[in-house]
Amino acid sequence: MSADSSPPPSAEETPPASAVPSAELSRLWFALDRRAWTFLTVIPAHPGAPALEAAQALLEAGSPYPEPPLRLVDATGIEPAGAPRLVLEVRRRVEQGERVIVVIDSLITHPASLPLALAADTALLCITLGETDFGSAEKTLRLVGADRFAGSVTFPRPSKKQRRADSDKKKKKP
């Protein structure tokens, strides 16, 4: 692959060593599996929703099922020119027999992620209870197309202590 067509840098993960996921995660995995997807995007309904955590949980849930191989790509912060290149890279991986979960930013604040959402077979909306406003969730559904979503995952609102710890982690990153 030539340098100009290489995908943008992204954090990629493969599933951890096979462990038994929780019953709740297993149900989520099988509910998504009914869609027969190979390219799934996890989309936060609002900035700051824990989409990466949701995708990592899906990676854990899919780890007992090694075929087809499963990969997680963190595409948060992607630049507008990088999204189409990443779409091509994900499609190449799918053609090679992989399933790919791509985490993107909120489409409300980072529309450059939209090509990834539109290229995916299906999407999962990530919502934080008590933080996600209805308008942001509705706009995200309209931008991608409500029929393209397999469903949503909800997370409890983080405590003040958790928010402080998360803020401290972000400050310490270079």
MDAnalysis code that builds the backbone (N, CA, C; Angstrom):
import MDAnalysis as mda
import numpy as np

u = mda.Universe.empty(522, n_residues=174, atom_resindex=np.repeat(np.arange(174), 3), trajectory=True)
u.add_TopologyAttr("name", ["N", "CA", "C"] * 174)
u.add_TopologyAttr("resid", np.arange(1, 175))
u.add_TopologyAttr("resname", ["MET", "SER", "ALA", "ASP", "SER", "SER", "PRO", "PRO", "PRO", "SER", "ALA", "GLU", "GLU", "THR", "PRO", "PRO", "ALA", "SER", "ALA", "VAL", "PRO", "SER", "ALA", "GLU", "LEU", "SER", "ARG", "LEU", "TRP", "PHE", "ALA", "LEU", "ASP", "ARG", "ARG", "ALA", "TRP", "THR", "PHE", "LEU", "THR", "VAL", "ILE", "PRO", "ALA", "HIS", "PRO", "GLY", "ALA", "PRO", "ALA", "LEU", "GLU", "ALA", "ALA", "GLN", "ALA", "LEU", "LEU", "GLU", "ALA", "GLY", "SER", "PRO", "TYR", "PRO", "GLU", "PRO", "PRO", "LEU", "ARG", "LEU", "VAL", "ASP", "ALA", "THR", "GLY", "ILE", "GLU", "PRO", "ALA", "GLY", "ALA", "PRO", "ARG", "LEU", "VAL", "LEU", "GLU", "VAL", "ARG", "ARG", "ARG", "VAL", "GLU", "GLN", "GLY", "GLU", "ARG", "VAL", "ILE", "VAL", "VAL", "ILE", "ASP", "SER", "LEU", "ILE", "THR", "HIS", "PRO", "ALA", "SER", "LEU", "PRO", "LEU", "ALA", "LEU", "ALA", "ALA", "ASP", "THR", "ALA", "LEU", "LEU", "CYS", "ILE", "THR", "LEU", "GLY", "GLU", "THR", "ASP", "PHE", "GLY", "SER", "ALA", "GLU", "LYS", "THR", "LEU", "ARG", "LEU", "VAL", "GLY", "ALA", "ASP", "ARG", "PHE", "ALA", "GLY", "SER", "VAL", "THR", "PHE", "PRO", "ARG", "PRO", "SER", "LYS", "LYS", "GLN", "ARG", "ARG", "ALA", "ASP", "SER", "ASP", "LYS", "LYS", "LYS", "LYS", "LYS", "PRO"])
u.atoms.positions = np.array([
    [0.850, -1.173, 0.000],
    [0.000, 0.000, 0.000],
    [0.895, 1.234, 0.000],
    [0.631, 2.185, -0.862],
    [1.455, 3.380, -0.909],
    [1.151, 4.279, 0.272],
    [2.079, 5.175, 0.563],
    [1.958, 6.028, 1.741],
    [0.721, 6.904, 1.702],
    [0.353, 7.388, 0.504],
    [-0.777, 8.309, 0.440],
    [-2.126, 7.617, 0.616],
    [-2.171, 6.299, 0.482],
    [-3.453, 5.618, 0.652],
    [-3.522, 4.840, 1.963],
    [-2.529, 5.020, 2.808],
    [-2.546, 4.309, 4.086],
    [-3.596, 4.927, 4.991],
    [-4.145, 4.107, 5.872],
    [-5.192, 4.625, 6.748],
    [-4.610, 5.578, 7.771],
    [-5.427, 6.451, 8.314],
    [-4.948, 7.345, 9.354],
    [-4.593, 6.539, 10.590],
    [-3.703, 7.073, 11.410],
    [-3.366, 6.338, 12.619],
    [-4.606, 6.161, 13.487],
    [-4.764, 4.990, 14.025],
    [-5.894, 4.725, 14.914],
    [-5.487, 3.637, 15.886],
    [-6.118, 3.649, 17.017],
    [-5.849, 2.613, 18.000],
    [-6.664, 1.390, 17.610],
    [-5.995, 0.270, 17.437],
    [-6.694, -0.959, 17.079],
    [-6.478, -1.985, 18.165],
    [-7.491, -2.779, 18.403],
    [-7.406, -3.847, 19.387],
    [-8.005, -5.106, 18.789],
    [-7.497, -6.217, 19.252],
    [-8.115, -7.493, 18.950],
    [-8.676, -8.006, 20.261],
    [-9.599, -8.945, 20.226],
    [-10.230, -9.390, 21.457],
    [-9.224, -9.986, 22.441],
    [-9.497, -9.834, 23.732],
    [-8.634, -10.441, 24.742],
    [-8.771, -11.960, 24.695],
    [-7.884, -12.629, 25.399],
    [-7.976, -14.087, 25.481],
    [-9.384, -14.461, 25.903],
    [-9.881, -15.540, 25.339],
    [-11.261, -15.937, 25.548],
    [-11.633, -16.017, 27.025],
    [-12.593, -15.216, 27.393],
    [-13.147, -15.219, 28.739],
    [-14.661, -15.215, 28.573],
    [-15.349, -15.667, 29.561],
    [-16.807, -15.720, 29.468],
    [-17.368, -14.340, 29.812],
    [-18.007, -13.674, 28.841],
    [-18.594, -12.364, 29.121],
    [-19.849, -12.517, 29.976],
    [-20.273, -11.409, 30.565],
    [-21.482, -11.422, 31.381],
    [-22.678, -11.782, 30.520],
    [-23.744, -12.210, 31.173],
    [-24.974, -12.558, 30.453],
    [-25.520, -11.340, 29.698],
    [-25.415, -10.168, 30.327],
    [-25.907, -8.944, 29.698],
    [-25.130, -8.648, 28.405],
    [-23.803, -8.777, 28.453],
    [-22.992, -8.554, 27.254],
    [-23.273, -9.604, 26.194],
    [-23.454, -10.830, 26.615],
    [-23.762, -11.898, 25.656],
    [-25.076, -11.620, 24.940],
    [-26.084, -11.161, 25.677],
    [-27.371, -10.835, 25.048],
    [-27.206, -9.698, 24.038],
    [-26.405, -8.696, 24.390],
    [-26.150, -7.595, 23.466],
    [-25.460, -8.118, 22.209],
    [-24.463, -8.969, 22.385],
    [-23.729, -9.528, 21.255],
    [-24.673, -10.273, 20.307],
    [-25.510, -11.138, 20.870],
    [-26.414, -11.926, 20.032],
    [-27.503, -11.066, 19.386],
    [-27.935, -10.021, 20.073],
    [-28.911, -9.104, 19.475],
    [-28.294, -8.407, 18.260],
    [-27.042, -7.992, 18.384],
    [-26.362, -7.368, 17.251],
    [-26.076, -8.377, 16.148],
    [-25.750, -9.592, 16.551],
    [-25.397, -10.635, 15.589],
    [-26.554, -10.963, 14.646],
    [-27.774, -10.731, 15.093],
    [-28.933, -10.978, 14.224],
    [-28.899, -10.098, 12.978],
    [-28.176, -9.003, 13.047],
    [-28.065, -8.090, 11.906],
    [-27.050, -8.587, 10.875],
    [-26.299, -9.627, 11.189],
    [-25.287, -10.194, 10.289],
    [-24.315, -9.120, 9.788],
    [-23.805, -8.321, 10.696],
    [-22.919, -7.217, 10.333],
    [-21.463, -7.679, 10.194],
    [-20.708, -6.917, 9.437],
    [-19.262, -7.095, 9.366],
    [-18.550, -5.791, 9.712],
    [-19.261, -4.663, 9.631],
    [-18.719, -3.336, 9.917],
    [-19.758, -2.616, 10.755],
    [-19.427, -2.377, 12.021],
    [-20.348, -1.750, 12.961],
    [-19.707, -0.484, 13.513],
    [-20.472, 0.597, 13.580],
    [-19.972, 1.797, 14.245],
    [-20.692, 1.974, 15.568],
    [-19.931, 2.396, 16.564],
    [-20.486, 2.745, 17.872],
    [-20.440, 4.266, 17.930],
    [-21.627, 4.865, 18.065],
    [-21.766, 6.310, 17.937],
    [-22.299, 6.905, 19.240],
    [-21.555, 7.817, 19.844],
    [-22.089, 8.488, 21.031],
    [-23.181, 9.473, 20.631],
    [-24.258, 9.469, 21.377],
    [-25.370, 10.376, 21.077],
    [-25.029, 11.812, 21.445],
    [-24.061, 11.983, 22.326],
    [-23.626, 13.322, 22.717],
    [-22.127, 13.266, 23.000],
    [-21.449, 14.387, 22.911],
    [-20.017, 14.389, 23.222],
    [-19.782, 13.892, 24.643],
    [-18.827, 13.024, 24.791],
    [-18.487, 12.513, 26.116],
    [-19.163, 11.208, 26.486],
    [-20.115, 10.742, 25.693],
    [-20.741, 9.445, 25.987],
    [-19.673, 8.360, 25.827],
    [-19.713, 7.335, 26.655],
    [-18.642, 6.325, 26.676],
    [-18.711, 5.302, 25.544],
    [-18.577, 5.774, 24.318],
    [-18.654, 4.891, 23.152],
    [-17.500, 3.898, 23.118],
    [-16.305, 4.337, 23.493],
    [-15.163, 3.425, 23.481],
    [-15.376, 2.294, 24.489],
    [-15.917, 2.613, 25.641],
    [-16.205, 1.584, 26.638],
    [-17.237, 0.591, 26.102],
    [-18.244, 1.099, 25.393],
    [-19.255, 0.216, 24.804],
    [-18.620, -0.708, 23.768],
    [-17.740, -0.160, 22.942],
    [-17.081, -0.971, 21.913],
    [-16.155, -2.018, 22.545],
    [-15.456, -1.637, 23.591],
    [-14.586, -2.595, 24.275],
    [-15.412, -3.710, 24.910],
    [-16.585, -3.375, 25.410],
    [-17.475, -4.397, 25.959],
    [-17.939, -5.348, 24.850],
    [-18.217, -4.818, 23.666],
    [-18.601, -5.672, 22.538],
    [-17.442, -6.583, 22.137],
    [-16.247, -6.044, 22.169],
    [-15.060, -6.842, 21.859],
    [-14.947, -7.998, 22.849],
    [-15.192, -7.709, 24.112],
    [-15.172, -8.750, 25.150],
    [-16.279, -9.776, 24.904],
    [-17.461, -9.292, 24.563],
    [-18.590, -10.202, 24.338],
    [-18.356, -11.110, 23.136],
    [-17.661, -10.605, 22.128],
    [-17.400, -11.398, 20.938],
    [-16.174, -12.278, 21.031],
    [-15.379, -12.107, 22.074],
    [-14.118, -12.855, 22.185],
    [-14.282, -14.375, 22.246],
    [-15.351, -14.926, 22.818],
    [-15.486, -16.389, 22.805],
    [-15.765, -16.970, 21.421],
    [-16.065, -16.105, 20.454],
    [-16.420, -16.550, 19.113],
    [-15.348, -16.055, 18.142],
    [-14.259, -16.812, 17.998],
    [-13.095, -16.309, 17.249],
    [-13.276, -16.216, 15.741],
    [-14.331, -16.762, 15.214],
    [-14.537, -16.689, 13.763],
    [-15.829, -15.956, 13.461],
    [-15.812, -14.987, 12.604],
    [-14.645, -14.389, 11.977],
    [-13.868, -13.538, 12.976],
    [-12.589, -13.279, 12.685],
    [-11.784, -12.449, 13.592],
    [-12.446, -11.088, 13.817],
    [-12.315, -10.572, 15.015],
    [-12.959, -9.324, 15.416],
    [-11.890, -8.286, 15.735],
    [-12.102, -7.064, 15.270],
    [-11.135, -5.990, 15.491],
    [-11.879, -4.725, 15.910],
    [-11.247, -3.972, 16.802],
    [-11.783, -2.690, 17.257],
    [-10.863, -1.586, 16.760],
    [-11.461, -0.563, 16.151],
    [-10.698, 0.583, 15.670],
    [-11.265, 1.832, 16.345],
    [-10.391, 2.564, 17.031],
    [-10.772, 3.822, 17.671],
    [-10.523, 4.951, 16.680],
    [-11.587, 5.455, 16.084],
    [-11.476, 6.515, 15.081],
    [-11.891, 7.866, 15.654],
    [-11.883, 7.997, 16.972],
    [-12.227, 9.294, 17.553],
    [-11.150, 10.297, 17.174],
    [-11.590, 11.505, 16.898],
    [-10.662, 12.558, 16.523],
    [-10.221, 12.509, 15.071],
    [-10.838, 11.669, 14.269],
    [-10.422, 11.534, 12.870],
    [-10.625, 12.852, 12.115],
    [-9.688, 13.148, 11.248],
    [-9.760, 14.347, 10.404],
    [-10.665, 14.070, 9.205],
    [-11.224, 15.109, 8.607],
    [-12.120, 14.894, 7.461],
    [-11.498, 14.060, 6.340],
    [-10.249, 14.283, 6.016],
    [-9.610, 13.519, 4.936],
    [-9.323, 12.082, 5.349],
    [-9.240, 11.822, 6.640],
    [-8.922, 10.481, 7.119],
    [-10.094, 9.525, 7.103],
    [-11.307, 10.035, 7.212],
    [-12.485, 9.164, 7.283],
    [-12.668, 8.315, 6.024],
    [-12.617, 8.888, 4.824],
    [-12.768, 8.041, 3.634],
    [-11.658, 6.990, 3.516],
    [-10.437, 7.359, 3.901],
    [-9.336, 6.376, 3.868],
    [-9.587, 5.241, 4.849],
    [-10.098, 5.586, 6.028],
    [-10.374, 4.543, 7.015],
    [-11.523, 3.648, 6.538],
    [-12.517, 4.214, 5.880],
    [-13.603, 3.404, 5.320],
    [-13.017, 2.356, 4.380],
    [-12.104, 2.769, 3.504],
    [-11.472, 1.829, 2.572],
    [-10.678, 0.756, 3.312],
    [-9.970, 1.151, 4.354],
    [-9.185, 0.191, 5.145],
    [-10.106, -0.816, 5.837],
    [-11.195, -0.345, 6.405],
    [-12.145, -1.249, 7.065],
    [-12.754, -2.201, 6.039],
    [-13.129, -1.689, 4.889],
    [-13.698, -2.556, 3.836],
    [-12.688, -3.619, 3.403],
    [-11.414, -3.251, 3.339],
    [-10.368, -4.216, 2.992],
    [-10.301, -5.319, 4.046],
    [-10.361, -4.938, 5.295],
    [-10.331, -5.925, 6.389],
    [-11.554, -6.846, 6.319],
    [-12.708, -6.276, 6.021],
    [-13.937, -7.065, 5.899],
    [-13.803, -8.060, 4.753],
    [-13.255, -7.599, 3.632],
    [-13.043, -8.501, 2.491],
    [-12.099, -9.644, 2.838],
    [-11.197, -9.408, 3.787],
    [-10.265, -10.446, 4.230],
    [-10.877, -11.340, 5.306],
    [-12.143, -11.106, 5.613],
    [-12.853, -11.990, 6.527],
    [-12.958, -11.528, 7.970],
    [-12.616, -10.284, 8.253],
    [-12.723, -9.773, 9.621],
    [-14.060, -9.090, 9.843],
    [-14.425, -8.987, 11.117],
    [-15.516, -8.122, 11.558],
    [-14.855, -6.941, 12.240],
    [-15.327, -5.731, 11.972],
    [-14.682, -4.538, 12.502],
    [-15.697, -3.667, 13.226],
    [-15.334, -3.297, 14.454],
    [-16.119, -2.356, 15.256],
    [-15.337, -1.046, 15.244],
    [-15.966, 0.034, 14.801],
    [-15.303, 1.333, 14.734],
    [-16.015, 2.288, 15.692],
    [-15.230, 2.903, 16.565],
    [-15.759, 3.904, 17.492],
    [-15.507, 5.276, 16.887],
    [-16.557, 6.091, 16.831],
    [-16.410, 7.438, 16.287],
    [-16.838, 8.459, 17.336],
    [-16.611, 9.711, 17.011],
    [-17.030, 10.818, 17.870],
    [-18.509, 11.112, 17.664],
    [-19.034, 11.930, 18.547],
    [-20.403, 12.401, 18.393],
    [-20.519, 13.144, 17.065],
    [-21.533, 12.828, 16.309],
    [-21.747, 13.495, 15.028],
    [-22.227, 14.930, 15.213],
    [-22.686, 15.239, 16.411],
    [-23.152, 16.588, 16.713],
    [-21.979, 17.566, 16.688],
    [-20.856, 17.151, 17.241],
    [-19.698, 18.036, 17.328],
    [-18.573, 17.676, 16.366],
    [-18.625, 16.487, 15.781],
    [-17.543, 16.036, 14.908],
    [-18.128, 15.391, 13.645],
    [-18.676, 16.193, 12.741],
    [-19.314, 15.632, 11.553],
    [-18.349, 14.897, 10.620],
    [-17.047, 15.054, 10.790],
    [-16.077, 14.341, 9.945],
    [-16.209, 12.828, 10.098],
    [-16.836, 12.374, 11.175],
    [-17.025, 10.940, 11.407],
    [-18.185, 10.353, 10.613],
    [-19.013, 11.195, 10.027],
    [-20.218, 10.720, 9.338],
    [-19.944, 9.692, 8.238],
    [-18.896, 9.829, 7.410],
    [-18.663, 8.798, 6.389],
    [-18.490, 7.395, 6.975],
    [-17.905, 7.304, 8.159],
    [-17.741, 5.996, 8.804],
    [-19.091, 5.439, 9.231],
    [-19.943, 6.287, 9.778],
    [-21.269, 5.836, 10.204],
    [-22.102, 5.381, 9.012],
    [-22.014, 6.111, 7.922],
    [-22.820, 5.788, 6.744],
    [-22.305, 4.563, 5.994],
    [-21.020, 4.285, 6.105],
    [-20.433, 3.134, 5.401],
    [-20.659, 1.814, 6.138],
    [-20.976, 1.885, 7.419],
    [-21.127, 0.674, 8.229],
    [-22.419, -0.074, 7.890],
    [-22.395, -1.382, 8.163],
    [-23.594, -2.209, 7.980],
    [-24.677, -1.831, 8.980],
    [-24.239, -1.519, 10.180],
    [-25.181, -1.179, 11.250],
    [-24.462, -0.307, 12.265],
    [-25.233, 0.280, 13.164],
    [-24.670, 1.178, 14.173],
    [-25.318, 0.906, 15.524],
    [-24.597, 1.329, 16.549],
    [-25.076, 1.217, 17.917],
    [-24.958, 2.590, 18.544],
    [-26.047, 3.104, 19.088],
    [-26.078, 4.420, 19.703],
    [-25.711, 4.294, 21.173],
    [-24.814, 5.144, 21.623],
    [-24.347, 5.110, 23.011],
    [-24.910, 6.321, 23.752],
    [-25.622, 6.047, 24.842],
    [-26.344, 7.073, 25.593],
    [-25.913, 7.042, 27.054],
    [-25.756, 8.233, 27.642],
    [-25.494, 8.334, 29.079],
    [-26.757, 8.861, 29.741],
    [-27.316, 8.071, 30.638],
    [-28.538, 8.478, 31.329],
    [-28.291, 9.757, 32.126],
    [-29.206, 10.695, 32.012],
    [-29.087, 11.945, 32.742],
    [-28.178, 12.961, 32.079],
    [-27.512, 12.590, 30.991],
    [-26.634, 13.533, 30.284],
    [-27.022, 13.701, 28.824],
    [-27.406, 12.613, 28.173],
    [-27.767, 12.693, 26.757],
    [-29.113, 13.381, 26.632],
    [-29.134, 14.459, 25.856],
    [-30.409, 15.132, 25.657],
    [-31.109, 14.503, 24.451],
    [-32.407, 14.525, 24.484],
    [-33.214, 13.907, 23.440],
    [-32.879, 14.479, 22.068],
    [-32.667, 15.783, 21.996],
    [-32.382, 16.431, 20.716],
    [-31.118, 15.897, 20.062],
    [-30.058, 15.679, 20.849],
    [-28.809, 15.149, 20.294],
    [-28.994, 13.725, 19.795],
    [-29.694, 12.917, 20.564],
    [-29.944, 11.535, 20.142],
    [-30.786, 11.512, 18.866],
    [-31.823, 12.338, 18.825],
    [-32.692, 12.389, 17.645],
    [-31.933, 12.882, 16.414],
    [-31.091, 13.897, 16.583],
    [-30.315, 14.415, 15.446],
    [-29.339, 13.357, 14.941],
    [-28.719, 12.611, 15.844],
    [-27.799, 11.549, 15.447],
    [-28.541, 10.485, 14.644],
    [-29.716, 10.104, 15.106],
    [-30.530, 9.127, 14.376],
    [-30.889, 9.636, 12.981],
    [-31.232, 10.909, 12.870],
    [-31.587, 11.488, 11.565],
    [-30.374, 11.538, 10.635],
    [-29.207, 11.906, 11.165],
    [-28.006, 12.024, 10.335],
    [-27.604, 10.681, 9.715],
    [-27.730, 9.630, 10.485],
    [-27.289, 8.304, 10.029],
    [-28.438, 7.546, 9.375],
    [-29.637, 7.774, 9.849],
    [-30.809, 7.029, 9.399],
    [-31.197, 6.053, 10.497],
    [-32.345, 6.264, 11.084],
    [-32.776, 5.450, 12.224],
    [-32.786, 3.961, 11.910],
    [-33.098, 3.600, 10.667],
    [-33.152, 2.186, 10.289],
    [-31.777, 1.523, 10.273],
    [-30.714, 2.310, 10.289],
    [-29.355, 1.756, 10.271],
    [-28.876, 1.358, 11.668],
    [-29.629, 1.749, 12.701],
    [-29.232, 1.435, 14.075],
    [-29.825, 0.102, 14.506],
    [-28.972, -0.731, 15.091],
    [-29.434, -1.998, 15.652],
    [-30.077, -1.756, 17.008],
    [-29.699, -0.662, 17.654],
    [-30.227, -0.344, 18.970],
    [-29.325, 0.648, 19.680],
    [-29.444, 0.648, 21.003],
    [-28.641, 1.568, 21.798],
    [-28.187, 0.883, 23.075],
    [-27.128, 1.429, 23.646],
    [-26.668, 0.984, 24.955],
    [-26.694, 2.205, 25.858],
    [-27.068, 1.984, 27.090],
    [-27.130, 3.090, 28.044],
    [-26.133, 2.862, 29.163],
    [-25.575, 3.953, 29.622],
    [-24.640, 3.935, 30.728],
    [-25.181, 4.854, 31.809],
    [-24.929, 4.529, 33.059],
    [-25.357, 5.436, 34.119],
    [-24.516, 6.705, 34.085],
    [-25.061, 7.756, 34.618],
    [-24.325, 9.013, 34.722],
    [-23.137, 8.793, 35.655],
    [-21.935, 9.207, 35.241],
    [-20.781, 9.024, 36.133],
    [-20.914, 9.898, 37.380],
    [-20.404, 9.396, 38.481],
    [-20.434, 10.169, 39.724],
    [-19.447, 11.333, 39.602],
    [-19.558, 12.288, 40.518],
    [-18.632, 13.415, 40.505],
    [-17.194, 12.924, 40.656],
    [-17.004, 11.906, 41.466],
    [-15.666, 11.345, 41.680],
    [-15.130, 10.736, 40.380],
    [-15.980, 10.005, 39.643],
    [-15.568, 9.421, 38.367],
    [-15.245, 10.503, 37.347],
    [-16.068, 11.560, 37.307],
    [-15.823, 12.649, 36.354],
    [-14.503, 13.355, 36.652],
    [-14.216, 13.555, 37.945],
    [-12.947, 14.180, 38.336],
    [-11.770, 13.312, 37.925],
    [-11.885, 11.995, 38.158],
    [-10.810, 11.070, 37.790],
    [-10.603, 11.068, 36.278],
    [-11.682, 11.070, 35.503],
    [-11.576, 11.120, 34.044],
    [-10.927, 12.420, 33.591],
    [-11.300, 13.526, 34.224],
    [-10.728, 14.825, 33.882],
    [-9.226, 14.840, 34.181],
    [-8.841, 14.255, 35.308],
    [-7.421, 14.194, 35.676],
    [-6.643, 13.344, 34.668],
    [-7.233, 12.250, 34.201],
    [-6.568, 11.396, 33.200],
    [-6.313, 12.172, 31.916],
    [-7.310, 12.954, 31.481],
    [-7.172, 13.717, 30.247],
    [-6.086, 14.774, 30.385],
    [-5.978, 15.385, 31.541],
    [-4.954, 16.416, 31.771],
    [-3.549, 15.835, 31.747],
    [-3.398, 14.584, 32.154],
    [-2.079, 13.955, 32.231],
    [-1.592, 13.440, 30.885],
    [-2.494, 13.276, 29.913],
    [-2.098, 12.801, 28.579],
    [-1.294, 13.894, 27.888],
    [-0.226, 13.484, 27.142],
    [0.606, 14.476, 26.441],
    [-0.110, 15.166, 25.315],
])
